[in-house]
Structure formats: structure tokens, C-alpha cells
Amino acid sequence: MTDQPGRDREQRLPIPRPPSETAPADRFSAPPAAHDVSLTPERAAGIVRQSGNARWVGFLATLVVVLFVIIYYFYELGVPGIAGTSRLEKEGEAQYVTDVERGYNIYEANCARCHGEQGQGGIGPVLNDQMKLFVHLNEEYLRTVLYAGGRYVCGNADSIMPLWDSRTGGPLNYQQINELIAFLRATNEHEYIIRDPATLEPILDQAGKVRTFTGWRDPDFRPAPGATPVPACWTDAFATPKPSGSPGPTTTPGASGTPGPSQGTVVTIRAQNIAFLDQDIKAPAGQPFQISFENLDAGIPHNVDIKDQSGGDLFVGDIFSGVETRIYDIPALAAGTYPFICTVHPNMTGTITAE
């Protein structure tokens, strides 16, 4: 009785197995039920449900993508037949306005001193002429002139217009060239804001209103039938014959201004710094007289063009540059006032009063 507990412990201990004896094969194999490859009806139905759900998810995902592409297409390009629904057009118009407003500042800083603040001309040619804008001053031509300089315009190697494109040594980069051309080609049907070049904030006038400007080009302009073509060289536009009866110069003296052989009153008109120094001229009514025209702007062409009350030409003098004086015989004028301009620079004006 005393050794019974010891024997119970011996019976509970595993019986040692010799190292050479292997374990039964069924200990390392799955039960026979695990080798059954057939599907139960419940499992097959579950797989079908899962496959159907996956197809619906794929269909809905594809439908969402297709709808997104269609909606985004119309959002970007607009709804056909409905104006103002294209985001790309709106952004393009906004960018164009920005280019024109920046181009205005570039023009004022670099071009206005020669071509005038309104493109009316000065040392350089007129830029706001509708015929030139319609026929001549297209984007390609302007880009070439800015790239090659003034020598491209009339083949004049001594042209005072410099190179502007940075690719040829000028101060303006590609984007600034685009902005300047956008300003030069801007139409007069839209009002643009004058902005500070540094901050791009609107500039206010003395009354506190935002200063604005409009473009020069009239989009509805069309040349009249038989209109004179615009010459390739701007100075050629002034080499046209004088109106019938317009006398030529009596003489062409030097800068001394000595009158020619014709008799009568001599009035003097002087041009300097792209302006007439003598703007209010007196002449005898009903009598022929002479004009002594002095061009004091070296290298800048000027002339005298006397108009009648309807704007027609009564007398058109020669266009010449350099410090020179030319004297012209003028036929008798009836009592009244007669405006005169420089044909090259129409902003140069004056008045002859015949009394």
C-alpha cells in the first residue's frame, strides 16, 4: 500500500520511444474531411453572392469615373451652344486681360517716348492707325520687329529703334514680349485697368476712381474698297504726290532761313522736340504768302500740312529730316482759321489765322 502512489506516477509518465522509431503517419495528416474538394450548397451560394457584389461594385466605380469625365469635359470646354460655360475660355480671357494690362506698363516704360502715349507717333511711326493695325501690325510682324529691331522695318541699319527681345540682347523676356504684343493688338471694345507695375494694384486718379484705358484696334474696321495699301516702310507712306495745285518749295536754303525769290509776307513755323514751336500763326487774308519751315529735330522727319475747314489738304509740304529750312509759296487764303499738322506726327498741331 505504501508504494501505490509511486506506481501511479509511473503509469502517467510517457513511455520513452527508441530514437529509431518513427511517429505514426496519421499524426501529421489532416482528417479525411479536410481532403474533400467539393463545395457545399451553402458555400457555392456564398461565392456567387460575392461575385455578384464585386461586379456591381466594379460597374458603379466605372459609372462614377465615366460621369466624372463627362462632367469635367463640359466644365472645362463648356456646354455646346451655351456661351460663358467654359472654364478654359474664362481663364484664357482673364489671362489675356492680365497680359494687356502688363503690356500697357511695358509700353509706357519703353515705347511711349518714341511712339506716343496713345500710339500717335513721335520719333517713331504711328501705331494706332486702323489700316496699319488691320493689314500690317499683326502679331508675327510685331514679334519680328521686337526681335530684329528697327532695321527690319525699312532696312535702315542706322534705325534708332533698338533690339527688345532678350534672345538678341534686348531687355524683354519671352513673356514680356507676349504682353507687349497683346497690348499693341488690344481692341477698343474692352476697358482695362491701369495697375502699379510693382504691386499690380489699380492706380487711382485724383477723384479716387480707378484709372483705365482702352485698346487701339477697332475689331469692326474694314478697309474701304480701293484703299491705299500700307507700305512696308512707314516713311514711304509720306512719299505720295501733293494735291493738285500745291506748290513745292521756292528754294531750299540752309539753316539760315533766307527767303526765296518770291515776294510777300513770310511766316515762320519751327518744329523741335516733336512739336511746333509756333502754333498760332498770322497770315494776310486774300494774299499769297510764304512759309519758312524749320525742322530743328536732327534725324526726325517733319513737314507742314495745312488743312481746310473740312479736313482736306490745302497744302502739303515736303517731309525731310535734319536741321534744315525750306520756304514754300502759299496761295491766298480766305479770312478764317486753318489748322496745320505734321503728316508724320499728327499730334503736332497749330493754327494759321488769315485776317
C-alpha positions in Angstrom: 0.0 0.0 0.0 2.8 2.3 0.8 4.2 2.3 -2.8 0.9 2.7 -4.7 1.4 6.5 -5.3 4.7 5.8 -6.9 3.3 3.3 -9.3 0.5 5.8 -10.3 3.1 8.3 -11.3 5.0 5.8 -13.3 1.8 4.9 -15.2 1.1 8.6 -16.0 4.6 9.3 -17.4 5.0 8.8 -21.2 6.8 5.7 -22.3 10.1 6.6 -23.9 10.4 5.6 -27.6 13.6 4.5 -29.1 15.2 7.2 -31.4 14.9 5.0 -34.4 11.1 4.6 -34.1 9.0 7.0 -36.3 5.7 8.5 -35.3 2.5 7.2 -36.8 1.7 8.8 -40.2 -1.8 9.9 -39.2 -0.4 12.3 -36.6 0.9 14.6 -39.4 -2.1 14.4 -41.8 -5.3 16.3 -41.8 -8.5 14.5 -41.1 -10.2 12.9 -44.1 -12.9 15.6 -44.2 -10.2 18.2 -45.0 -9.4 16.5 -48.2 -12.9 16.9 -49.6 -12.7 19.3 -52.5 -16.3 19.6 -53.3 -18.4 22.7 -52.3 -21.4 22.6 -50.1 -24.5 24.3 -51.5 -24.2 27.0 -48.9 -20.6 27.7 -49.8 -21.3 27.8 -53.5 -24.2 30.2 -53.0 -21.9 32.5 -50.9 -19.3 32.6 -53.7 -22.0 33.5 -56.2 -23.2 36.3 -54.0 -19.7 37.7 -53.5 -19.0 37.6 -57.3 -22.3 39.5 -58.0 -21.5 42.1 -55.4 -18.0 42.5 -56.9 -19.4 43.0 -60.3 -21.8 45.7 -59.1 -19.0 47.5 -57.3 -17.0 47.5 -60.5 -19.9 48.7 -62.5 -20.7 51.5 -60.1 -17.0 52.5 -60.0 -16.8 52.6 -63.8 -20.0 54.6 -63.9 -18.7 57.2 -61.5 -15.5 57.6 -63.5 -17.4 58.0 -66.8 -19.7 60.6 -65.2 -16.8 62.4 -63.8 -15.0 62.6 -67.1 -18.2 63.8 -68.9 -18.9 66.5 -66.3 -15.3 67.6 -66.2 -15.2 67.8 -70.0 -18.2 70.1 -70.1 -16.8 72.0 -67.1 -13.5 72.6 -69.0 -14.8 73.1 -72.5 -18.3 74.3 -71.9 -21.8 73.1 -72.8 -22.3 73.2 -76.6 -24.5 76.1 -77.6 -24.3 77.9 -74.2 -21.8 80.8 -74.1 -19.8 81.5 -71.0 -19.8 78.0 -69.6 -16.2 77.1 -70.5 -13.7 77.4 -67.7 -10.8 77.3 -70.1 -12.3 80.2 -72.1 -12.8 82.2 -68.9 -9.3 81.6 -67.7 -7.9 82.5 -71.2 -9.9 85.7 -71.2 -8.7 86.6 -67.7 -5.1 85.8 -68.7 -5.4 88.0 -71.8 -6.7 90.9 -69.8 -3.7 90.5 -67.5 -1.3 90.4 -70.4 -2.8 93.6 -71.9 -2.6 95.4 -68.6 1.0 94.4 -68.0 1.8 95.2 -71.7 0.5 98.7 -71.1 3.1 99.2 -68.4 5.8 97.8 -70.6 4.8 100.1 -73.4 4.7 103.2 -71.2 8.1 102.4 -69.8 9.9 101.6 -73.0 7.9 102.7 -76.1 5.7 105.7 -75.4 8.6 108.3 -75.6 9.1 107.4 -79.3 5.7 106.2 -80.4 3.5 108.5 -78.2 1.4 107.6 -75.2 -1.6 106.8 -77.4 0.4 105.4 -80.3 0.1 108.6 -82.2 3.7 108.6 -83.3 6.7 110.7 -82.4 10.3 109.9 -83.1 8.9 106.5 -84.2 6.0 105.8 -86.5 2.3 105.9 -85.7 0.9 102.6 -84.1 -2.8 103.4 -83.6 -3.7 103.7 -87.3 -6.5 101.3 -88.1 -5.3 100.5 -91.5 -1.8 99.6 -90.2 -3.4 97.5 -87.3 -5.6 95.7 -89.8 -3.0 95.0 -92.5 0.4 95.5 -91.2 0.9 95.3 -87.4 0.0 91.7 -87.0 1.5 89.5 -84.2 4.1 87.9 -86.4 5.3 91.3 -87.8 5.5 92.9 -84.3 7.4 89.9 -82.9 9.9 90.1 -85.7 10.4 93.8 -85.2 11.0 93.4 -81.5 13.4 90.6 -82.2 15.4 92.3 -85.0 15.0 95.9 -84.2 14.2 98.9 -86.3 16.4 97.8 -89.2 13.8 95.2 -90.1 11.2 97.9 -90.8 12.8 99.9 -93.5 16.1 98.2 -94.0 17.8 101.1 -92.2 20.9 99.8 -90.3 21.1 103.2 -88.5 17.5 103.0 -87.2 17.3 104.3 -83.6 14.8 101.6 -82.6 16.9 99.1 -80.6 16.5 95.3 -80.1 13.9 94.4 -77.5 13.9 90.6 -77.4 16.3 89.1 -74.8 17.3 86.4 -77.4 19.0 89.1 -79.4 20.3 91.1 -76.4 17.2 93.1 -75.6 15.8 93.8 -72.1 12.4 92.0 -72.5 12.0 88.3 -71.9 9.6 86.0 -73.9 6.6 86.6 -71.6 7.1 90.4 -71.6 7.2 90.3 -75.5 3.9 88.5 -75.5 2.4 91.0 -73.1 3.6 94.0 -75.1 2.2 92.5 -78.3 -1.1 91.8 -76.5 -1.3 95.5 -75.6 -0.5 96.7 -79.1 -3.2 94.4 -80.6 -5.8 95.1 -77.9 -9.2 96.1 -79.2 -11.1 99.2 -78.1 -14.2 97.3 -77.1 -12.9 96.5 -73.6 -11.8 98.7 -70.8 -8.6 97.7 -68.9 -7.3 98.8 -65.6 -4.0 100.7 -65.2 -2.1 99.0 -62.5 1.0 99.7 -60.5 3.9 97.8 -62.2 5.4 96.7 -58.9 2.3 95.7 -56.9 -0.3 95.3 -59.8 -2.8 97.2 -57.7 -5.1 99.5 -59.5 -4.0 103.1 -59.8 -6.5 105.8 -58.7 -6.9 109.3 -60.2 -7.3 112.4 -58.2 -11.0 111.8 -57.7 -10.3 108.3 -56.3 -11.5 106.4 -59.3 -9.6 103.6 -60.9 -7.7 104.7 -64.0 -8.5 102.8 -67.1 -7.5 102.6 -70.8 -8.8 101.0 -73.9 -7.0 99.3 -76.8 -6.4 101.0 -80.1 -7.7 98.4 -82.6 -11.2 98.5 -83.9 -12.3 94.9 -84.4 -15.0 96.0 -86.9 -12.7 98.0 -89.1 -12.5 97.0 -92.7 -10.5 98.9 -95.4 -12.6 100.8 -97.9 -12.6 99.4 -101.5 -9.6 100.7 -103.3 -7.9 101.9 -100.1 -4.2 102.5 -100.5 -2.1 99.6 -99.2 0.1 100.1 -96.2 3.7 100.3 -97.3 6.3 98.0 -95.8 8.4 101.0 -94.8 6.5 103.6 -92.7 8.3 106.6 -94.2 7.1 105.5 -97.7 3.6 106.5 -96.6 4.6 110.1 -96.8 6.2 110.0 -100.3 2.8 110.5 -102.1 2.2 113.2 -104.7 1.0 116.5 -103.4 -2.6 117.6 -104.0 -3.3 119.3 -107.3 -2.2 123.0 -107.1 0.1 122.5 -104.1 3.3 124.4 -104.8 6.7 122.9 -104.0 9.4 124.8 -102.1 10.5 128.0 -103.6 14.1 127.3 -102.5 15.9 125.1 -100.1 18.4 127.3 -98.3 20.4 126.2 -95.3 19.5 126.7 -91.7 19.8 130.5 -92.1 16.3 130.6 -93.5 16.9 133.1 -96.2 13.7 133.7 -98.2 13.5 132.6 -101.8 12.8 134.9 -104.7 9.0 135.0 -104.3 7.6 138.2 -102.8 5.1 138.5 -99.9 4.7 138.1 -96.2 6.9 135.4 -94.7 5.7 133.5 -91.6 7.9 131.1 -89.7 6.9 127.6 -88.4 9.6 125.7 -86.4 9.5 122.1 -85.4 11.5 120.9 -82.4 11.2 118.1 -79.9 8.3 116.7 -81.9 6.2 119.8 -81.5 5.6 123.0 -83.4 7.2 125.9 -81.5 5.0 128.3 -83.5 1.4 127.1 -83.1 -0.6 130.4 -83.6 0.4 131.9 -87.0 -1.0 135.1 -88.5 -1.2 135.4 -92.3 -2.8 138.1 -94.6 -6.2 137.2 -95.9 -6.7 137.1 -99.6 -2.9 137.4 -100.4 -0.3 134.9 -101.2 2.4 134.5 -98.6 5.4 132.3 -97.7 6.0 129.8 -95.0 9.6 129.4 -93.8 9.5 125.9 -92.2 12.4 125.0 -90.0 13.0 121.4 -88.9 15.2 121.6 -85.8 14.9 117.9 -84.9 18.1 116.2 -86.2 17.2 112.9 -87.8 13.4 113.2 -87.3 11.2 113.8 -90.3 8.7 116.6 -90.3 6.6 118.7 -92.6 3.7 121.1 -92.7 0.2 120.0 -93.9 -2.4 122.9 -94.0 -6.0 121.8 -93.8 -9.2 123.4 -94.7 -12.3 123.5 -92.5 -13.5 120.1 -93.7 -10.1 118.5 -93.1 -8.9 118.4 -96.7 -5.4 119.3 -97.7 -4.8 122.8 -98.9 -1.0 122.5 -98.9 1.3 119.6 -98.1 5.0 120.4 -97.7 7.9 118.0 -98.2 8.9 115.6 -95.5 12.5 116.0 -94.6 14.7 115.3 -91.6 17.8 117.0 -90.2 18.3 120.6 -89.3 17.1 122.4 -92.4 14.8 125.2 -93.5 12.5 125.2 -96.5 10.5 128.0 -97.9 7.1 127.5 -99.6 4.8 129.7 -101.6 1.3 129.5 -100.2 -1.7 130.6 -102.2 -4.1 133.2 -100.9 -6.4 132.1 -98.1 -9.8 133.5 -97.3 -10.3 135.0 -93.9 -10.6 132.4 -91.3 -8.6 129.8 -89.3 -6.8 126.9 -90.8 -5.3 124.0 -88.8 -1.9 122.6 -89.8 -0.2 119.4 -88.7 2.9 117.3 -89.3 1.9 114.5 -91.6 4.4 112.2 -89.9 3.4 113.1 -86.4 -0.3 114.1 -86.4 -0.1 115.0 -82.7 1.9 118.1 -83.8 -0.7 120.8 -84.5 -1.1 124.5 -84.9 -3.4 127.1 -86.4 -3.0 129.7 -89.2 -5.3 132.7 -88.9 -5.9 134.6 -92.1 -7.0 138.2 -91.4 
